[in-house]
Amino acid sequence: MITLIERYFESLLQLLSFYGICLLLPLSCYCTTKTEFATPPPI
């Protein structure tokens, strides 16, 4: 019974981390592009 719960939580954590990465990647890319456009390019 405990092993089933452990497996369930492990898969849940993997899904959460996967979706977290999928959500964070575009967000970080958006933030970096925003900051890049906000600051003038170095000459």
N, C-alpha and C positions, 0 to 999 in steps of 0.2 A: 504493500500500500504506500509506504513512504517513497519507494523508488519511483512509483507512478507520479506522485506529486512532485518529486524532484525533477523528473523528466519534463513534466508539464511546465514547471517554473523555468527550466533551462530553455525550452523552446520559446516560452513567452519572453524571456530576456533577450534571446537572439532576435526575435521579431521586433522587439522594442528598439534594440540597438540598430537594427537594419533600417527601420523607419526613421529613427533619430538621425542617422547618417544621411538618409535621403532628404530629410527636412533641413538639416543643418548645412549640407553642401550648397544648395542653391542660395540659402540665406547668407552664408559666408561669401560666396561669389558676388552676390548683390552688394554686400557691405564693402567688399574690396573695390568693386567697380565704382561704387558711389564715392568712396574716399579718394580714389584715383582721379575721378572727374572733378571732385571738389577742390583738390589741391592742384595748383598749376604744375605742369611737367617741368622737371629740371633741365636747364639748357646746358 
